[in-house]
Amino acid sequence: MLKAVKVKPNSKIQKITEEADGSLNVHLKSHPVDGKANDELIKLLAEKFNVPKSYVTIKSGLSSRQKLVEIDV
Protein backbone atom coordinates (compact mmCIF):
# COMPACT_ATOMS: atom_id res chain seq x y z
CA MET A 1 0.00 0.00 0.00
CA LEU A 2 1.36 3.44 -0.93
CA LYS A 3 0.60 6.41 1.33
CA ALA A 4 1.26 10.10 0.82
CA VAL A 5 2.73 11.45 4.04
CA LYS A 6 3.28 15.04 5.16
CA VAL A 7 5.83 15.20 7.97
CA LYS A 8 6.16 17.93 10.58
CA PRO A 9 9.43 17.50 12.51
CA ASN A 10 10.24 19.24 15.83
CA SER A 11 6.69 18.84 17.17
CA LYS A 12 5.98 18.71 20.88
CA ILE A 13 4.00 15.48 20.56
CA GLN A 14 3.99 12.50 18.22
CA LYS A 15 0.73 11.94 16.40
CA ILE A 16 -0.64 10.63 13.13
CA THR A 17 -3.80 12.03 11.57
CA GLU A 18 -5.48 10.76 8.41
CA GLU A 19 -6.92 13.21 5.89
CA ALA A 20 -10.12 12.64 3.90
CA ASP A 21 -8.09 11.75 0.78
CA GLY A 22 -6.25 8.96 2.63
CA SER A 23 -2.98 10.83 3.09
CA LEU A 24 -1.33 11.06 6.50
CA ASN A 25 -0.08 14.02 8.54
CA VAL A 26 2.63 12.88 10.94
CA HIS A 27 4.01 15.05 13.75
CA LEU A 28 7.47 13.93 14.89
CA LYS A 29 9.55 14.94 17.91
CA SER A 30 12.86 14.35 16.12
CA HIS A 31 14.88 16.99 14.32
CA PRO A 32 15.39 16.44 10.57
CA VAL A 33 19.11 15.77 11.05
CA ASP A 34 21.06 12.63 10.06
CA GLY A 35 17.87 10.77 9.14
CA LYS A 36 16.50 10.81 12.70
CA ALA A 37 13.07 12.08 11.61
CA ASN A 38 12.86 9.42 8.87
CA ASP A 39 13.75 6.70 11.39
CA GLU A 40 11.07 7.96 13.77
CA LEU A 41 8.54 8.10 10.90
CA ILE A 42 9.23 4.47 9.95
CA LYS A 43 8.89 3.38 13.59
CA LEU A 44 5.57 5.22 14.07
CA LEU A 45 4.04 3.93 10.83
CA ALA A 46 5.12 0.36 11.66
CA GLU A 47 3.37 0.65 15.04
CA LYS A 48 0.22 2.19 13.52
CA PHE A 49 -0.16 -0.50 10.85
CA ASN A 50 1.09 -3.29 13.15
CA VAL A 51 3.91 -4.43 10.85
CA PRO A 52 7.67 -4.83 11.36
CA LYS A 53 9.78 -1.73 10.60
CA SER A 54 11.34 -3.58 7.65
CA TYR A 55 7.91 -3.53 5.95
CA VAL A 56 7.90 0.30 5.80
CA THR A 57 9.91 1.96 3.01
CA ILE A 58 10.22 5.62 2.08
CA LYS A 59 9.92 5.53 -1.72
CA SER A 60 10.45 9.25 -2.38
CA GLY A 61 11.03 12.45 -0.42
CA LEU A 62 13.85 11.35 1.90
CA SER A 63 14.89 14.97 2.44
CA SER A 64 11.44 16.52 1.97
CA ARG A 65 8.39 17.00 4.18
CA GLN A 66 6.22 15.44 1.47
CA LYS A 67 6.97 11.72 1.27
CA LEU A 68 5.63 8.66 -0.49
CA VAL A 69 5.77 5.65 1.81
CA GLU A 70 5.18 2.00 0.93
CA ILE A 71 3.80 -0.27 3.64
CA ASP A 72 3.71 -4.03 3.04
CA VAL A 73 0.71 -5.44 4.89
N, C-alpha and C positions, 0 to 999 in steps of 0.2 A: 504494500500500500504506500503510495506517495502522498506526502503532506506538505503543504506550504506552511512555513513557520516564520513568524516575525519575532525576533529576539530582542529583549530589552535587558542588557547587562547592567550591573551596579544597582539593582533594585534592593529595597529593604527586605522584601520577602520573596520566596519562591512560589510561583503559581503558574498554572496553565489554564487558559480560557480558550474555548472553542467558538469561533465566529459562525455566523449563519451559513457561510459558503463552505464550511468544513476546514478552513485554515485554523491554525493555532497561534495564539499570542502567548509567549513564554517569558516570564520575568525571572531573571537569574541574579543571584547574589554575587557571582564571580565577576571579576574584571576581564575585559576582552584582551588579555595578555597571555602569550605563550600557549594558546589553545585551551586555557582554563574554562572559559565560558562554553566552548564547544563540548568539552568533556562533561561539564555539568548538564548541558542540554541533553546529551546522549543518555546520561544516567537518569534524568527526570522522565524522559520519554519512555525508556525501558521500564521504569516503575509504573508509569501510567498505563501502558499497554500490556503490562505483565509478561514481558519477554526479556531474554538475556540482553546485556548491552551489546553483544556482538551482532544482534539482529537489527540494530539501529545504525544507519549509515547516512552521513551528510553527503548528498549527491552534488549539490552546488551551493555556493555562497559561504565557503569556509571563512572568509574574512568580511562578510557582509551581515547586516541585520536580517535581511531577507534570505531565507534558506529553503532548499528543497530537500526533504528528509525521506528516506525510504525505510519502512519498518516491515520486517518479515514476520507475519503472524501465522 
